[in-house]
Amino acid sequence: MSNTELTPIPNKASVPKEQRITLKDIKSLFKTGIVNSNLITIFTGYWLALYFTNTPFLSNFGLFILTLGGSSLVLIGASVLNNWYDVDIDPMMKRTRERPTVTGKMSMHSVLLIGIVSTLLGFTMLLFTTVAAAVVAFIGWFTYVVLYTVWSKRRYTLNTEIGCISGAVPPIIGWAAVSPDLLHIVPITLFLIMFIWQTPHFLALAMKKNHEYKAAGIPMLPVVHGFEFTMRQIVVYIACLLPLPFFLGEFGATFIVIASTLNVGWLLMGFSGFFMKDNLKWANMIFVYSLNYLVIMFLLMILVTMESPFS
């Protein structure tokens, strides 16, 4: 056989670099930033349920793995299905145009399959914790995938509030995996904090990405009603956070003081926007503050309840 008849064996080096699936592609497809932030709130809900039911952490480590593992898979499944559905508008936005669904590095069939399988595996794992946890996770998944992504995102300015429902259930999943008492003041307050927090967070992001949302035809509040109206809405929602720390009085005075300080600081920053000329600079300040707010608030809840879960 001559050399001209030999067929080279395909290898990784022969695949065009731009067509290889990278870690960045996977992180973009799975929306790992959103997943990680939700895992913080899931763990907090789980931890607080242990605290209020006097349940030790270490002797229930298997439950912990099932809760975080199942929740992660449901979150990933919802994110992947969101990317699959939004493939037509993602190329119009700078922060989404490099997703593997847009670049073609992954087939739409593969993405759809990953989204469905991840979702089903996640629900199955959560069923091994409690039925309540799986049901709450389904409510969050259905709200995000169906009510937000498919139904409201491209039609109504209320898409943000609808999406906030899905973003508010993660700490309830964590709580429900340990305790079926979802009418306890703690999970209710956690839900309210997460629901209210998201609107200033995402409206500030919508202001920053206003031109991209407009180009994609997504009726975000600043696109439809302008910056001034959006800024007023942001301030109103931040103000709604003010009373919530007082519903968590069992966490102690330290928590109430620090949480209230965070709320007042954010509200003052919100009011400052009416005296600033650069609306986008203000929106970025609100957005960055919101990220730090979430981390500090939920870590604080864990810190003030550190002892009981390990006893």
N, C-alpha and C positions, 0 to 999 in steps of 0.2 A: 504494500500500500504506500503510495507516495505521500509526501508531506501536504500536498494540496488537498488530499482527501480527508485529512484529519479535521475533526470538528472540535473546537476548543470547548472545555467544560466551563459553563457559566460560573462565575464566582462573584463575591461581593464587590471586588475591585472593578469588575466589568460593568457594573450597574451605574448609570449616570448618577453623579452625586446628588443632583437636585431631585432625583426620584426615590432616594432612600428615605425610609421613615426614621426620623430621629427622635430623641427623647423630648425635644422641644415640640415636635408634632403630637406626641402622646399627651404631653402636659396640656397642650392647647385643646386637643380633642376632649380630654377628660375634665378640663377646666379645674386643674388642681388647686389653683388659688381659692376658688369658691368652695371646693370640697374641703380644703384644710380649714378655712374659717368656720365652716359649718361643723366640722368635727370638734372644734373648740367648744361650741355651744352644746353639742350632743354630749360630750364628756362632762360638761358642767351640769347638765340636767341629770345625767347618770349619777354623778358624784353627790349631788344634793339629795337625790332620792335615797342613796345609801345613808346619808347623814340623818335625814328625818325618819328613816325606818330603823335606824341603829343596826344596819347591815354591814358586816365587815367587808372590806375591799378584797383582800388577798384570798379569802376563802371562796370568793365568787369571781375569780379571774377568768374562768371560762365564759361566764356571762358577759364580762367586759369585752372579750375578744369578739364574741358573736354580735354584740351591740355595735361596736365601732366598725367591725368588718362588714356586717350587713348594711349598716347605714351608708358606709363608703360606697358600696356597690350600687345601692339605690341612687345615691347622688351622682355617681359616675354615669349610670344608665340614663338618668334624666338629662344630664349635660350632653351626652353623646346624641341622644335623640333630638335635643334642641339644635345641635350643630347640623344634624342630618336634615332637619326641616328648614333651617335658615340658610341653606347653601346658596340660594338665589340672591339673598341680600347681603350676606357676609362679604362678598368681594367689594362692596361699596364703602366699607368701613375699615379704616387703617388697622384697628386693633383686632379685627377678625379675618382679614384677607389672607393671612398666612396659615389658616387652619388647613389640615390635610384634606378636608372635604372640598375646600376651595382650590387648592393647588393640584388636586387630582392624585396625590400620593396614596390615598386610600379610596377604594371603590365605595360607592354609595350603598351597595349591597352589604359590604363588610361592615360599614359603620352602623347600618341599621341592625345587623345581626349582633354586633357588640353591645349596642344599646339595649336590645331586648334581653339578651342572655345575662348581662350584668344586672339588669333590673330584677329578673326572676330569681337569680342567685341571691341577691340582696334580700328580697322578701322572704325567701326560704330560710335564710340564716336568722332573720328577725323573728320568724315564727317559732324558732327554738328558744327565744327569750320569753316573750308573751305575745298573745294575739293582739293586744292593745297596741304594742309597739309597731307591729306590722301594719295595722290599720291606720295608725297615725302617719307612718311612712308612706302608705299608699295615698292618703289625702294630700300630702305634700307633693308626691310625684305627679298625681293626676292634675293638681292645680298648676304645677309648673309646665308640664308637657302639653296638656290639653287646654286648660282654661287660659293660661298665659301664652305659651308659644304658638299654639294653633289658632286660638279664638281671638284673644284680645290685643296681642302685641301690635298687630298691624292695623287695628281698627279704632282703638279708644285710648284716650289719655289716661284712663283709669287702669291701664295695663300695669302700671307700677304698683298700685295698691293690690291688684289681683296677684301679681308675682310675689308680693310681700307675704301673702298667706303661706306660700310654700317655704319661704325663707324663715318663717317664724316657728315652724313645727319641729325643726331639729332638736332643740332642747327638750321638747315634749317626748320625742322618741327615746331619748336617753332616760328620762324620768320613767316613762311607761315600761321600759325594759326591766325596771326594778319594782315599781309600785303601780298598781292599777288605779290608784286614787288621783285621777286627773283633775278633780275639782279642788284639789289642795291649792292654797293661795300662791305657793311657790311656782308650780308649772304655769299657772294662769298669768302670773306676773312676768315670768320669763318670755312667754308668748307675746305679751303686750310690749315688752321692751324691744324684742326683735322685730315685731311688726312695725312699731313706730319708728325705730332707728333706721330701718331700710329706706324709708321715703326721702329723708334729707340726704342720705348717702347716695341713692341712685339719681335723685333729681340734680344733685351737684354734678354727678358724672354726666348726666344728660346735658347740662349747661356746657361742660367742658367739651363734649363731643357733639354739640348742637348741629354743626354743619354736616357731620357724618350721618346723624340720624335723619336729617332733612333729606340728604341725598338718597338714603335707603328707603324713604317714605314711611318711616316709623313715627307715629304721632305722639312723641314724647311731649310733656307739658311745655318746656321752653320752645319747642318747635311750633306748637299750636298757639300758645298764649303769651309767649315772650318771657324775657328774663325777669322783669319786675314782678309779674304775677307768680312766677316760679319761686322767687326769693321769698315772697310773703308766705307761700305754702311751706317752704322749708322751715321758716321761723315758727310757724304755727305747730308743725309736727315736733320740733325740738322742745317747744314749750310743754307739749303733752307728756314729755318724759319726766317733768319736774316732780310730780307726786309719786311716781312709781317706787323709788327707793324706800318710801315709808311703809309700803305694803310688805317689805322684807325686813321688818323690825327685828325679827328673830336672829338676823345676822349680826346685830349689835350696832352700837353708836358709831364705831369706826367706819363700818361699811356705809351707813347712812350719810355721814359727813363727806366721805370721799366721793361717793356716787352723786350726791347733791352738788358737790363742787364741780364735778365733771359736767353735769347738766347745766349749771349756771354759766360755766365758762363757755360751753357750746352755744348757749342762748345769746350771750353777750357778743360772741363772734358773729352769730346770725344777724343781730341788730346792726353790727358794724357795716354790714354790706350796703345798708341804705345811705351810708356816708362815704362809700368808696366809689371811685370812678371806674376802676377796673373790675368789672363783674366776673370775668374769668379767673382773675387772681383770687377773688373772694370764694368762688366756687371750688377752686383747688384747695383753699384753706379749709373749707367745710368738709371736703372729701377726705383730706388727710386726717383731720381731727376725728372724723367718724371711724376711720380704721383703728386709730389708737384708742378711741373710746370703747369700741367693742372688746378689744383685747384686755384692756385694763379692767373694765367692768366685770367680765366673766372670770378672769384670773383672780380678781378680788373676792368674788363669791367663793372660789375654791380655797383661797388663803384663810378666810375667816372661819372656815369649817374644816380645817385640816385634821383635827384629831380623831373624830369619831369613826370615819370609815376604816381606819387601821386598827381600831381597838378590838 
